[in-house]
Amino acid sequence: GEDVEQSLFLSVREGDSSVINCTYTDSSSTYLYWYKQEPGAGLQLLTYIFSNMDMKQDQRLTVLLNKKDKHLSLRIADTQTGDSAIYFCAESRDDKIIFGKGTRLHILP
Amino acid sequence: KAGVTQTPRYLIKTRGQQVTLSCSPISGHRSVSWYQQTPGQGLQFLFEYFSETQRNKGNFPGRFSGRQFSNSRSEMNVSTLELGDSALYLCASSKGQGAYEQYFGPGTRLTVT
């Protein structure tokens, strides 16, 4: 398909790890991104990974890339209430950034 | 370093009117991209400007236009507004052109009545 796909909702207990999954479409995408959007705000670039990498870790965030399956995931360790937001997966394609529809992460107490 | 700023933050217009939105990129960034965000369609790319030239365009009608000034500030204009143009319009800036690290502003919420 032509779309970047991600599940719409994820509920996680506070303190647990959150894993948000995404499939992208263009095997030649150079960059793959994760953005975070809190209510009423713009998008915050959380992290990005070059297509020649398998993994990138940045504090509580771990990005895994499986190029063969065109699968990208974002793991948030020790999920906190402040992590409640919509998370967008995106790929670079034709010199543009193409976004998925976003995964709403809900934190359970 | 100041982030991307967009003005105004909120706007209410009526059908048939036109609107101009403004975006000031991060200092030193020369590329500005515009996106439309709606609940139904998600985030859709409008266009990108680099060094005052439009270098990429999404699938939007000609009513949507933009420009970039020599100081990298950008404006987008929507003419003959339709109800479906109600959306959050986001601007993003980056140092280089194309799909690179883009940093977003808070957006302008446009409501068309």
gemmi code that builds the backbone of each chain (N, CA, C; Angstrom):
import gemmi

chains = {
    "A": [
        ("GLY", (0.807, -1.199, 0.000), (0.000, 0.000, 0.000), (0.852, 1.266, 0.000)),
        ("GLU", (0.189, 2.377, -0.035), (0.905, 3.646, -0.135), (1.037, 4.328, 1.211)),
        ("ASP", (0.315, 3.806, 2.230), (0.273, 4.525, 3.490), (1.290, 3.990, 4.480)),
        ("VAL", (1.698, 4.885, 5.379), (2.443, 4.483, 6.560), (1.402, 4.036, 7.578)),
        ("GLU", (1.522, 2.794, 8.041), (0.482, 2.212, 8.878), (0.939, 2.093, 10.330)),
        ("GLN", (0.056, 2.460, 11.223), (0.299, 2.246, 12.641), (-1.047, 2.077, 13.327)),
        ("SER", (-1.039, 1.345, 14.426), (-2.294, 1.135, 15.151), (-2.715, 2.459, 15.778)),
        ("LEU", (-4.022, 2.617, 15.978), (-4.544, 3.911, 16.415), (-4.427, 4.137, 17.916)),
        ("PHE", (-4.494, 3.059, 18.693), (-4.525, 3.217, 20.147), (-3.593, 2.214, 20.824)),
        ("LEU", (-3.060, 2.636, 21.967), (-2.271, 1.746, 22.811), (-2.455, 2.189, 24.252)),
        ("SER", (-2.788, 1.230, 25.124), (-2.905, 1.524, 26.553), (-1.812, 0.775, 27.289)),
        ("VAL", (-1.130, 1.480, 28.194), (-0.011, 0.898, 28.924), (-0.077, 1.363, 30.373)),
        ("ARG", (0.295, 0.484, 31.289), (0.334, 0.869, 32.704), (1.578, 1.705, 32.974)),
        ("GLU", (1.405, 2.674, 33.838), (2.521, 3.521, 34.250), (3.652, 2.645, 34.791)),
        ("GLY", (4.877, 2.908, 34.320), (6.031, 2.130, 34.757), (6.396, 1.002, 33.811)),
        ("ASP", (5.420, 0.569, 32.999), (5.701, -0.480, 32.014), (6.370, 0.132, 30.779)),
        ("SER", (6.787, -0.744, 29.873), (7.320, -0.275, 28.596), (6.196, -0.181, 27.576)),
        ("SER", (6.268, 0.833, 26.742), (5.324, 0.989, 25.622), (6.067, 0.644, 24.339)),
        ("VAL", (5.416, -0.090, 23.482), (6.002, -0.380, 22.174), (4.992, 0.017, 21.098)),
        ("ILE", (5.374, 0.972, 20.282), (4.507, 1.447, 19.206), (5.112, 0.973, 17.890)),
        ("ASN", (4.301, 0.322, 17.097), (4.769, -0.272, 15.854), (4.275, 0.479, 14.629)),
        ("CYS", (5.024, 0.333, 13.553), (4.716, 1.048, 12.322), (5.266, 0.253, 11.144)),
        ("THR", (4.519, 0.240, 10.049), (5.072, -0.279, 8.798), (5.088, 0.844, 7.780)),
        ("TYR", (6.180, 0.935, 7.060), (6.299, 1.991, 6.069), (6.344, 1.377, 4.688)),
        ("THR", (6.456, 2.230, 3.677), (6.211, 1.715, 2.335), (7.409, 1.747, 1.404)),
        ("ASP", (8.304, 2.703, 1.611), (9.344, 2.916, 0.604), (10.672, 2.336, 1.095)),
        ("SER", (11.114, 1.274, 0.445), (12.356, 0.636, 0.872), (13.565, 1.553, 0.673)),
        ("SER", (13.387, 2.616, -0.112), (14.520, 3.520, -0.339), (14.485, 4.727, 0.590)),
        ("SER", (13.547, 4.735, 1.538), (13.484, 5.850, 2.488), (14.804, 5.978, 3.230)),
        ("THR", (15.331, 7.181, 3.267), (16.620, 7.400, 3.922), (16.471, 7.588, 5.419)),
        ("TYR", (15.412, 8.291, 5.792), (15.175, 8.591, 7.195), (13.822, 8.051, 7.616)),
        ("LEU", (13.771, 7.603, 8.865), (12.496, 7.214, 9.460), (12.403, 7.924, 10.802)),
        ("TYR", (11.226, 8.458, 11.082), (11.078, 9.380, 12.198), (10.005, 8.917, 13.181)),
        ("TRP", (10.167, 9.409, 14.417), (9.083, 9.352, 15.386), (8.854, 10.765, 15.928)),
        ("TYR", (7.605, 11.190, 15.831), (7.193, 12.485, 16.351), (6.157, 12.279, 17.451)),
        ("LYS", (6.107, 13.234, 18.369), (5.140, 13.198, 19.467), (4.295, 14.464, 19.394)),
        ("GLN", (2.981, 14.310, 19.569), (2.093, 15.463, 19.578), (1.224, 15.429, 20.825)),
        ("GLU", (1.374, 16.440, 21.653), (0.518, 16.573, 22.838), (-0.677, 17.434, 22.484)),
        ("PRO", (-1.741, 17.352, 23.259), (-2.977, 18.086, 22.916), (-2.727, 19.571, 22.700)),
        ("GLY", (-3.239, 20.092, 21.608), (-3.132, 21.522, 21.319), (-1.753, 21.989, 20.911)),
        ("ALA", (-0.860, 21.065, 20.657), (0.517, 21.449, 20.327), (0.911, 20.954, 18.945)),
        ("GLY", (2.052, 21.456, 18.492), (2.599, 20.967, 17.228), (3.309, 19.643, 17.449)),
        ("LEU", (4.066, 19.223, 16.448), (4.771, 17.950, 16.526), (6.179, 18.161, 17.056)),
        ("GLN", (6.578, 17.281, 17.964), (7.919, 17.324, 18.520), (8.719, 16.157, 17.946)),
        ("LEU", (9.849, 16.463, 17.313), (10.690, 15.397, 16.793), (11.342, 14.673, 17.964)),
        ("LEU", (10.975, 13.393, 18.137), (11.531, 12.612, 19.234), (12.883, 12.033, 18.858)),
        ("THR", (12.901, 11.386, 17.703), (14.114, 10.730, 17.256), (13.957, 10.346, 15.797)),
        ("TYR", (15.074, 10.089, 15.145), (15.001, 9.548, 13.798), (16.153, 8.579, 13.610)),
        ("ILE", (16.014, 7.727, 12.626), (17.015, 6.703, 12.390), (17.331, 6.667, 10.900)),
        ("PHE", (18.598, 6.528, 10.585), (18.993, 6.373, 9.186), (18.685, 4.949, 8.748)),
        ("SER", (18.408, 4.794, 7.505), (17.990, 3.485, 6.998), (19.102, 2.441, 7.044)),
        ("ASN", (20.348, 2.866, 7.265), (21.434, 1.895, 7.331), (21.706, 1.432, 8.776)),
        ("MET", (20.831, 1.842, 9.688), (20.951, 1.438, 11.083), (19.856, 0.437, 11.432)),
        ("ASP", (20.124, -0.394, 12.434), (19.108, -1.343, 12.915), (18.445, -0.844, 14.194)),
        ("MET", (19.224, -0.077, 14.955), (18.737, 0.315, 16.267), (19.336, 1.661, 16.649)),
        ("LYS", (18.546, 2.411, 17.405), (19.050, 3.662, 17.966), (18.455, 3.815, 19.351)),
        ("GLN", (19.304, 4.142, 20.322), (18.811, 4.314, 21.683), (19.119, 5.725, 22.151)),
        ("ASP", (18.142, 6.318, 22.810), (18.297, 7.673, 23.325), (17.533, 7.752, 24.625)),
        ("GLN", (18.237, 7.595, 25.739), (17.645, 7.609, 27.075), (16.543, 6.556, 27.163)),
        ("ARG", (15.295, 6.957, 27.382), (14.236, 5.951, 27.550), (13.694, 5.440, 26.204)),
        ("LEU", (14.167, 6.016, 25.120), (13.629, 5.657, 23.807), (14.556, 4.702, 23.071)),
        ("THR", (13.964, 3.657, 22.494), (14.712, 2.737, 21.638), (13.946, 2.568, 20.337)),
        ("VAL", (14.632, 2.798, 19.243), (14.025, 2.617, 17.920), (14.647, 1.386, 17.285)),
        ("LEU", (13.786, 0.505, 16.782), (14.247, -0.668, 16.048), (13.757, -0.591, 14.614)),
        ("LEU", (14.636, -0.908, 13.688), (14.296, -0.872, 12.273), (14.567, -2.227, 11.626)),
        ("ASN", (13.550, -2.775, 11.001), (13.673, -4.015, 10.230), (13.401, -3.651, 8.774)),
        ("LYS", (14.463, -3.451, 8.018), (14.310, -2.988, 6.628), (13.663, -4.043, 5.750)),
        ("LYS", (13.948, -5.297, 6.050), (13.402, -6.377, 5.213), (11.872, -6.356, 5.257)),
        ("ASP", (11.342, -6.154, 6.472), (9.880, -6.152, 6.641), (9.302, -4.738, 6.590)),
        ("LYS", (10.168, -3.722, 6.424), (9.738, -2.308, 6.452), (8.957, -2.040, 7.737)),
        ("HIS", (9.548, -2.430, 8.827), (8.900, -2.303, 10.127), (9.760, -1.454, 11.051)),
        ("LEU", (9.118, -0.502, 11.682), (9.780, 0.416, 12.598), (9.047, 0.363, 13.933)),
        ("SER", (9.786, 0.368, 15.022), (9.109, 0.400, 16.324), (9.786, 1.410, 17.243)),
        ("LEU", (8.983, 1.907, 18.161), (9.471, 2.831, 19.188), (9.139, 2.229, 20.543)),
        ("ARG", (10.156, 2.017, 21.356), (9.941, 1.513, 22.705), (10.238, 2.641, 23.684)),
        ("ILE", (9.274, 2.874, 24.581), (9.452, 3.869, 25.638), (9.549, 3.092, 26.947)),
        ("ALA", (10.711, 3.147, 27.569), (10.885, 2.432, 28.833), (10.292, 3.248, 29.985)),
        ("ASP", (9.816, 2.528, 31.031), (9.317, 3.191, 32.239), (8.336, 4.312, 31.887)),
        ("THR", (7.270, 3.946, 31.210), (6.307, 4.928, 30.707), (5.715, 5.759, 31.839)),
        ("GLN", (5.687, 7.068, 31.624), (5.178, 8.012, 32.621), (3.914, 8.698, 32.092)),
        ("THR", (3.189, 9.361, 32.992), (1.955, 10.040, 32.574), (2.253, 11.120, 31.544)),
        ("GLY", (3.446, 11.711, 31.624), (3.821, 12.740, 30.656), (4.063, 12.213, 29.259)),
        ("ASP", (4.081, 10.885, 29.114), (4.256, 10.279, 27.788), (2.925, 10.157, 27.052)),
        ("SER", (1.849, 10.483, 27.731), (0.533, 10.419, 27.104), (0.460, 11.431, 25.963)),
        ("ALA", (0.258, 10.948, 24.751), (0.300, 11.808, 23.560), (-0.039, 10.951, 22.347)),
        ("ILE", (-0.017, 11.582, 21.185), (-0.129, 10.835, 19.921), (1.270, 10.743, 19.336)),
        ("TYR", (1.653, 9.545, 18.912), (2.973, 9.312, 18.352), (2.840, 9.007, 16.865)),
        ("PHE", (3.576, 9.766, 16.070), (3.524, 9.619, 14.622), (4.813, 8.992, 14.112)),
        ("CYS", (4.640, 7.980, 13.320), (5.726, 7.383, 12.565), (5.756, 8.092, 11.213)),
        ("ALA", (6.938, 8.297, 10.644), (7.015, 8.965, 9.347), (8.235, 8.467, 8.590)),
        ("GLU", (8.129, 8.534, 7.263), (9.249, 8.149, 6.412), (9.549, 9.264, 5.419)),
        ("SER", (10.789, 9.309, 4.985), (11.137, 10.234, 3.904), (10.839, 9.527, 2.584)),
        ("ARG", (10.119, 10.212, 1.709), (9.740, 9.634, 0.412), (9.628, 10.754, -0.609)),
        ("ASP", (10.305, 10.602, -1.732), (10.251, 11.628, -2.783), (10.579, 13.007, -2.214)),
        ("ASP", (11.549, 13.044, -1.328), (11.994, 14.310, -0.743), (10.933, 14.964, 0.136)),
        ("LYS", (9.940, 14.187, 0.557), (8.919, 14.707, 1.471), (8.899, 13.789, 2.686)),
        ("ILE", (8.255, 14.237, 3.732), (8.025, 13.378, 4.900), (6.570, 12.943, 4.875)),
        ("ILE", (6.361, 11.631, 4.898), (5.009, 11.065, 4.867), (4.717, 10.475, 6.242)),
        ("PHE", (3.597, 10.899, 6.812), (3.254, 10.518, 8.181), (2.196, 9.424, 8.225)),
        ("GLY", (2.269, 8.598, 9.250), (1.162, 7.716, 9.570), (0.073, 8.508, 10.262)),
        ("LYS", (-1.027, 7.831, 10.596), (-2.175, 8.508, 11.208), (-1.980, 8.740, 12.698)),
        ("GLY", (-0.958, 8.162, 13.277), (-0.670, 8.392, 14.682), (-1.240, 7.327, 15.599)),
        ("THR", (-0.515, 7.045, 16.679), (-0.959, 6.096, 17.717), (-1.165, 6.896, 18.994)),
        ("ARG", (-2.390, 6.830, 19.521), (-2.683, 7.541, 20.770), (-2.282, 6.637, 21.930)),
        ("LEU", (-1.307, 7.099, 22.715), (-0.827, 6.331, 23.865), (-1.545, 6.800, 25.119)),
        ("HIS", (-2.236, 5.860, 25.758), (-2.983, 6.154, 26.980), (-2.296, 5.451, 28.142)),
        ("ILE", (-2.042, 6.190, 29.210), (-1.334, 5.637, 30.358), (-2.333, 5.296, 31.453)),
        ("LEU", (-2.308, 4.042, 31.880), (-3.190, 3.577, 32.956), (-2.464, 3.706, 34.298)),
        ("PRO", (-3.174, 4.161, 35.334), (-2.501, 4.341, 36.634), (-2.133, 3.018, 37.298)),
    ],
    "B": [
        ("LYS", (17.945, 28.943, 21.643), (17.526, 29.256, 20.272), (16.012, 29.153, 20.202)),
        ("ALA", (15.364, 30.167, 19.656), (13.910, 30.157, 19.574), (13.466, 29.101, 18.583)),
        ("GLY", (12.279, 28.537, 18.854), (11.734, 27.520, 17.966), (10.997, 28.142, 16.809)),
        ("VAL", (10.278, 27.301, 16.085), (9.460, 27.753, 14.970), (8.234, 28.475, 15.527)),
        ("THR", (7.960, 29.641, 15.012), (6.778, 30.377, 15.463), (5.793, 30.533, 14.319)),
        ("GLN", (4.516, 30.465, 14.681), (3.450, 30.614, 13.697), (2.429, 31.618, 14.214)),
        ("THR", (1.988, 32.449, 13.297), (0.945, 33.413, 13.652), (-0.101, 33.469, 12.555)),
        ("PRO", (-1.371, 33.703, 12.905), (-1.873, 33.677, 14.285), (-2.015, 32.242, 14.776)),
        ("ARG", (-2.316, 32.029, 16.017), (-2.510, 30.679, 16.537), (-3.912, 30.167, 16.240)),
        ("TYR", (-4.864, 31.069, 16.221), (-6.251, 30.696, 15.956), (-6.871, 31.701, 14.992)),
        ("LEU", (-7.746, 31.199, 14.149), (-8.347, 32.046, 13.128), (-9.724, 31.493, 12.783)),
        ("ILE", (-10.693, 32.390, 12.691), (-12.028, 31.985, 12.241), (-12.373, 32.810, 11.010)),
        ("LYS", (-12.720, 32.131, 9.938), (-13.068, 32.802, 8.690), (-14.380, 32.214, 8.180)),
        ("THR", (-14.983, 32.928, 7.234), (-16.198, 32.405, 6.613), (-15.887, 31.915, 5.199)),
        ("ARG", (-16.747, 31.047, 4.705), (-16.578, 30.499, 3.367), (-16.410, 31.601, 2.331)),
        ("GLY", (-15.523, 31.394, 1.399), (-15.318, 32.358, 0.336), (-14.221, 33.381, 0.630)),
        ("GLN", (-13.899, 33.541, 1.900), (-12.833, 34.482, 2.244), (-11.479, 33.865, 1.934)),
        ("GLN", (-10.445, 34.685, 2.095), (-9.094, 34.167, 1.961), (-8.349, 34.393, 3.275)),
        ("VAL", (-7.248, 33.665, 3.444), (-6.507, 33.750, 4.696), (-5.013, 33.630, 4.401)),
        ("THR", (-4.216, 34.319, 5.201), (-2.754, 34.214, 5.099), (-2.198, 33.828, 6.463)),
        ("LEU", (-1.392, 32.784, 6.464), (-0.761, 32.305, 7.687), (0.735, 32.541, 7.582)),
        ("SER", (1.369, 32.787, 8.715), (2.777, 33.125, 8.712), (3.592, 32.148, 9.545)),
        ("CYS", (4.828, 31.938, 9.120), (5.726, 31.008, 9.806), (7.130, 31.600, 9.829)),
        ("SER", (7.717, 31.647, 11.010), (9.113, 32.058, 11.130), (9.939, 30.857, 11.559)),
        ("PRO", (10.899, 30.441, 10.739), (11.663, 29.233, 11.049), (12.697, 29.483, 12.141)),
        ("ILE", (13.299, 28.412, 12.594), (14.414, 28.501, 13.531), (15.555, 29.247, 12.836)),
        ("SER", (16.237, 30.095, 13.592), (17.329, 30.868, 13.029), (18.366, 29.946, 12.380)),
        ("GLY", (18.716, 30.262, 11.134), (19.685, 29.433, 10.418), (19.055, 28.367, 9.547)),
        ("HIS", (17.780, 28.111, 9.744), (17.081, 27.139, 8.895), (16.591, 27.828, 7.631)),
        ("ARG", (16.827, 27.173, 6.495), (16.465, 27.785, 5.223), (15.287, 27.114, 4.533)),
        ("SER", (14.878, 25.980, 5.069), (13.761, 25.265, 4.450), (12.523, 25.361, 5.347)),
        ("VAL", (11.401, 25.636, 4.714), (10.121, 25.680, 5.431), (9.119, 24.804, 4.689)),
        ("SER", (8.498, 23.894, 5.427), (7.453, 23.042, 4.860), (6.147, 23.318, 5.571)),
        ("TRP", (5.066, 23.132, 4.844), (3.732, 23.343, 5.402), (2.942, 22.034, 5.318)),
        ("TYR", (2.156, 21.775, 6.368), (1.323, 20.587, 6.435), (-0.075, 20.978, 6.906)),
        ("GLN", (-1.047, 20.224, 6.435), (-2.415, 20.354, 6.920), (-2.738, 19.124, 7.762)),
        ("GLN", (-3.278, 19.341, 8.956), (-3.652, 18.213, 9.804), (-5.150, 18.243, 10.080)),
        ("THR", (-5.844, 17.191, 9.707), (-7.271, 17.041, 9.993), (-7.503, 15.671, 10.615)),
        ("PRO", (-8.592, 15.521, 11.375), (-8.862, 14.218, 11.996), (-9.037, 13.100, 10.960)),
        ("GLY", (-9.624, 13.431, 9.831), (-9.902, 12.400, 8.840), (-8.698, 12.021, 7.993)),
        ("GLN", (-7.963, 12.999, 7.545), (-6.860, 12.759, 6.604), (-5.485, 12.707, 7.266)),
        ("GLY", (-5.425, 13.092, 8.532), (-4.128, 13.106, 9.202), (-3.269, 14.255, 8.715)),
        ("LEU", (-1.974, 14.016, 8.701), (-1.015, 15.049, 8.296), (-0.733, 14.916, 6.807)),
        ("GLN", (-0.992, 15.989, 6.073), (-0.743, 15.957, 4.635), (0.184, 17.092, 4.250)),
        ("PHE", (1.148, 16.764, 3.426), (2.147, 17.721, 2.985), (1.537, 18.686, 1.976)),
        ("LEU", (1.774, 19.977, 2.214), (1.286, 21.010, 1.292), (2.381, 21.422, 0.314)),
        ("PHE", (3.454, 21.993, 0.833), (4.582, 22.397, -0.006), (5.796, 22.694, 0.855)),
        ("GLU", (6.936, 22.795, 0.160), (8.190, 23.122, 0.807), (8.865, 24.256, 0.046)),
        ("TYR", (9.426, 25.176, 0.799), (10.200, 26.275, 0.226), (11.626, 26.220, 0.743)),
        ("PHE", (12.548, 26.476, -0.173), (13.958, 26.544, 0.184), (14.567, 27.673, -0.615)),
        ("SER", (15.235, 28.578, 0.086), (15.852, 29.735, -0.579), (14.865, 30.422, -1.519)),
        ("GLU", (13.693, 30.691, -0.996), (12.646, 31.477, -1.679), (12.023, 30.754, -2.872)),
        ("THR", (12.337, 29.481, -3.064), (11.808, 28.735, -4.204), (10.982, 27.559, -3.712)),
        ("GLN", (9.828, 27.380, -4.324), (9.042, 26.193, -3.997), (9.693, 24.995, -4.680)),
        ("ARG", (10.100, 24.018, -3.873), (10.810, 22.905, -4.477), (10.030, 21.597, -4.402)),
        ("ASN", (8.900, 21.624, -3.748), (8.106, 20.415, -3.650), (6.667, 20.794, -3.334)),
        ("LYS", (5.722, 20.027, -3.858), (4.321, 20.378, -3.666), (3.503, 19.112, -3.482)),
        ("GLY", (2.543, 19.172, -2.586), (1.634, 18.050, -2.373), (0.419, 18.153, -3.272)),
        ("ASN", (-0.550, 17.272, -3.032), (-1.742, 17.206, -3.884), (-2.871, 18.074, -3.354)),
        ("PHE", (-2.687, 19.343, -3.430), (-3.707, 20.286, -2.986), (-4.072, 21.192, -4.156)),
        ("PRO", (-5.327, 21.701, -4.157), (-5.724, 22.572, -5.276), (-4.958, 23.883, -5.281)),
        ("GLY", (-5.065, 24.584, -6.392), (-4.333, 25.826, -6.582), (-4.740, 26.941, -5.625)),
        ("ARG", (-5.846, 26.720, -4.888), (-6.262, 27.735, -3.901), (-5.225, 27.860, -2.771)),
        ("PHE", (-4.426, 26.831, -2.646), (-3.379, 26.834, -1.616), (-2.070, 27.280, -2.264)),
        ("SER", (-1.507, 28.327, -1.732), (-0.257, 28.824, -2.288), (0.637, 29.300, -1.150)),
        ("GLY", (1.865, 29.543, -1.476), (2.780, 30.003, -0.440), (3.906, 30.806, -1.044)),
        ("ARG", (4.731, 31.321, -0.155), (5.941, 31.992, -0.615), (6.931, 32.036, 0.542)),
        ("GLN", (8.161, 32.310, 0.207), (9.196, 32.443, 1.220), (9.987, 33.704, 0.940)),
        ("PHE", (10.330, 34.382, 2.001), (11.056, 35.644, 1.883), (12.550, 35.419, 2.063)),
        ("SER", (13.316, 36.452, 1.802), (14.771, 36.316, 1.843), (15.281, 36.003, 3.259)),
        ("ASN", (14.493, 36.318, 4.281), (14.910, 35.995, 5.650), (14.393, 34.612, 6.074)),
        ("SER", (13.919, 33.830, 5.119), (13.405, 32.464, 5.280), (12.006, 32.385, 5.880)),
        ("ARG", (11.466, 33.480, 6.326), (10.079, 33.461, 6.793), (9.163, 33.071, 5.632)),
        ("SER", (8.091, 32.384, 5.975), (7.201, 31.911, 4.915), (5.756, 32.262, 5.244)),
        ("GLU", (4.991, 32.424, 4.220), (3.540, 32.610, 4.357), (2.838, 31.601, 3.467)),
        ("MET", (1.675, 31.159, 3.930), (0.823, 30.394, 3.038), (-0.536, 31.083, 2.957)),
        ("ASN", (-1.125, 30.984, 1.808), (-2.388, 31.649, 1.541), (-3.409, 30.624, 1.045)),
        ("VAL", (-4.613, 30.743, 1.556), (-5.699, 29.920, 1.039), (-6.794, 30.867, 0.570)),
        ("SER", (-7.160, 30.768, -0.691), (-8.206, 31.642, -1.229), (-9.525, 30.868, -1.320)),
        ("THR", (-10.597, 31.608, -1.433), (-11.941, 31.024, -1.570), (-12.128, 29.851, -0.602)),
        ("LEU", (-12.075, 30.171, 0.667), (-12.118, 29.140, 1.703), (-13.366, 28.285, 1.626)),
        ("GLU", (-13.164, 26.991, 1.895), (-14.261, 26.025, 1.971), (-14.302, 25.459, 3.387)),
        ("LEU", (-15.470, 24.899, 3.743), (-15.609, 24.339, 5.092), (-14.541, 23.273, 5.344)),
        ("GLY", (-14.210, 22.519, 4.317), (-13.228, 21.445, 4.454), (-11.807, 21.925, 4.675)),
        ("ASP", (-11.593, 23.221, 4.579), (-10.246, 23.757, 4.833), (-9.993, 23.940, 6.330)),
        ("SER", (-11.029, 23.732, 7.137), (-10.848, 23.808, 8.589), (-9.839, 22.745, 9.015)),
        ("ALA", (-8.790, 23.176, 9.677), (-7.707, 22.250, 10.002), (-6.683, 22.956, 10.870)),
        ("LEU", (-5.726, 22.174, 11.340), (-4.531, 22.723, 11.973), (-3.449, 22.781, 10.904)),
        ("TYR", (-2.919, 23.961, 10.663), (-1.868, 24.125, 9.658), (-0.536, 24.243, 10.378)),
        ("LEU", (0.331, 23.312, 10.056), (1.620, 23.222, 10.725), (2.734, 23.602, 9.772)),
        ("CYS", (3.668, 24.313, 10.309), (4.853, 24.709, 9.561), (6.042, 24.003, 10.214)),
        ("ALA", (6.992, 23.593, 9.405), (8.194, 22.943, 9.927), (9.412, 23.526, 9.244)),
        ("SER", (10.486, 23.674, 9.981), (11.704, 24.190, 9.359), (12.839, 23.194, 9.518)),
        ("SER", (13.780, 23.263, 8.586), (14.974, 22.440, 8.672), (16.132, 23.192, 8.035)),
        ("LYS", (17.338, 22.743, 8.375), (18.521, 23.425, 7.846), (18.631, 23.241, 6.344)),
        ("GLY", (18.476, 21.966, 5.944), (18.639, 21.635, 4.541), (17.307, 21.423, 3.863)),
        ("GLN", (17.364, 21.167, 2.597), (16.143, 20.966, 1.840), (15.769, 19.494, 1.825)),
        ("GLY", (14.494, 19.254, 1.538), (14.043, 17.884, 1.438), (13.703, 17.266, 2.784)),
        ("ALA", (13.575, 15.977, 2.789), (13.169, 15.242, 3.988), (14.357, 15.084, 4.925)),
        ("TYR", (14.477, 15.954, 5.840), (15.586, 15.985, 6.782), (14.981, 16.269, 8.154)),
        ("GLU", (15.777, 16.525, 9.151), (15.244, 16.837, 10.473), (14.355, 18.068, 10.382)),
        ("GLN", (13.071, 17.880, 10.612), (12.144, 18.994, 10.569), (11.621, 19.282, 11.962)),
        ("TYR", (11.588, 20.551, 12.294), (11.115, 20.986, 13.600), (9.848, 21.806, 13.391)),
        ("PHE", (8.807, 21.410, 14.120), (7.486, 21.966, 13.879), (7.156, 23.121, 14.814)),
        ("GLY", (6.350, 24.035, 14.293), (5.754, 25.073, 15.107), (4.486, 24.559, 15.777)),
        ("PRO", (3.832, 25.399, 16.576), (2.632, 24.979, 17.302), (1.388, 24.900, 16.427)),
        ("GLY", (1.472, 25.479, 15.230), (0.335, 25.407, 14.313), (-0.605, 26.594, 14.406)),
        ("THR", (-1.374, 26.758, 13.347), (-2.467, 27.722, 13.312), (-3.752, 26.932, 13.140)),
        ("ARG", (-4.677, 27.102, 14.065), (-5.970, 26.411, 13.970), (-6.921, 27.291, 13.188)),
        ("LEU", (-7.283, 26.855, 11.989), (-8.197, 27.601, 11.129), (-9.572, 26.952, 11.169)),
        ("THR", (-10.568, 27.747, 11.473), (-11.954, 27.285, 11.439), (-12.705, 28.082, 10.388)),
        ("VAL", (-13.322, 27.376, 9.452), (-14.099, 28.027, 8.398), (-15.574, 27.760, 8.663)),
        ("THR", (-16.356, 28.847, 8.751), (-17.790, 28.691, 9.053), (-18.640, 29.112, 7.856)),
    ],
}
model = gemmi.Model(1)
for chain_id, residues in chains.items():
    chain = gemmi.Chain(chain_id)
    for i, (resn, *xyz) in enumerate(residues, 1):
        res = gemmi.Residue()
        res.name, res.seqid = resn, gemmi.SeqId(i, " ")
        for name, pos in zip(("N", "CA", "C"), xyz):
            atom = gemmi.Atom()
            atom.name, atom.element = name, gemmi.Element(name[0])
            atom.pos, atom.b_iso = gemmi.Position(*pos), 0.0
            res.add_atom(atom)
        chain.add_residue(res)
    model.add_chain(chain)
structure = gemmi.Structure()
structure.add_model(model)
structure.setup_entities()
